[in-house]
Amino acid sequence: MIGLHVFFGVMIVVGAVMTAISFQGDTDKLTKWQKISLIVTTSAIGLTIVSVISVYASIYIGLLLFALLAAYEYFAFVRVVREK
């Protein structure tokens, strides 16, 4: 049962990362609600991982992962890509 839980968790994380990569630089074409739902979905998945690792492993690793998640969300969805 734990193996299935880990398997599906990894699938969810990979799917969230692939979604962020596929929309990188093109979020300006989305409506406001589409962009918000995309950010909330990927943030919820990331915060779930951060909270579990903070509780079961180390708060310092959790804080590091939180900073990485914030950078990931910024570069994937918020930053405006300027073309030369």
C-alpha positions in Angstrom: 0.0 0.0 0.0 2.8 2.4 0.8 4.4 1.6 -2.5 1.3 2.6 -4.4 1.1 5.8 -2.4 4.7 6.7 -3.3 4.1 5.7 -7.0 1.0 7.9 -7.3 2.7 10.7 -5.4 5.6 10.7 -7.9 3.2 10.6 -10.8 1.4 13.7 -9.4 4.7 15.6 -8.9 5.9 14.7 -12.4 2.6 15.8 -13.9 2.7 19.2 -12.0 6.3 19.8 -13.2 5.4 18.9 -16.8 2.4 21.2 -16.7 4.5 24.1 -15.4 7.1 23.4 -18.1 4.5 23.3 -20.9 3.0 26.6 -19.9 6.3 28.4 -19.2 6.4 31.7 -21.0 2.8 31.2 -22.4 0.8 32.1 -19.3 0.0 35.5 -20.7 -2.3 33.7 -23.1 -4.4 32.3 -20.3 -7.3 34.0 -18.6 -6.8 35.3 -15.0 -8.8 32.3 -13.6 -6.9 29.8 -15.6 -3.6 31.2 -14.4 -4.8 31.3 -10.8 -6.1 27.7 -10.9 -2.8 26.5 -12.4 -0.7 28.2 -9.7 -3.0 27.0 -6.9 -2.9 23.4 -8.2 0.9 23.2 -8.5 1.4 25.1 -5.2 -0.9 22.7 -3.3 1.0 19.7 -4.6 4.3 21.3 -3.7 3.2 22.5 -0.3 1.9 19.0 0.5 5.4 17.6 -0.2 7.0 20.4 1.8 4.8 19.9 4.8 5.3 16.1 4.9 9.0 16.4 4.6 9.0 19.1 7.3 7.1 16.9 9.7 8.8 13.6 9.1 12.4 14.6 8.1 13.6 18.0 9.0 12.2 21.5 9.3 15.4 22.8 7.6 14.9 20.6 4.6 11.3 21.7 4.5 12.3 25.4 4.5 14.8 24.8 1.7 12.1 23.0 -0.3 9.7 25.9 0.4 12.2 28.4 -1.0 12.8 26.1 -4.1 9.0 25.8 -4.5 8.6 29.6 -4.4 11.4 30.0 -7.0 9.8 27.3 -9.2 6.4 29.0 -9.1 7.9 32.4 -9.9 9.9 31.2 -12.9 7.2 28.9 -14.2 4.2 31.2 -13.9 4.8 34.7 -12.7 7.9 35.9 -14.5 7.4 37.6 -17.8 9.7 36.3 -20.5 11.0 39.1 -22.7 12.1 38.3 -26.2 14.9 40.3 -27.8 
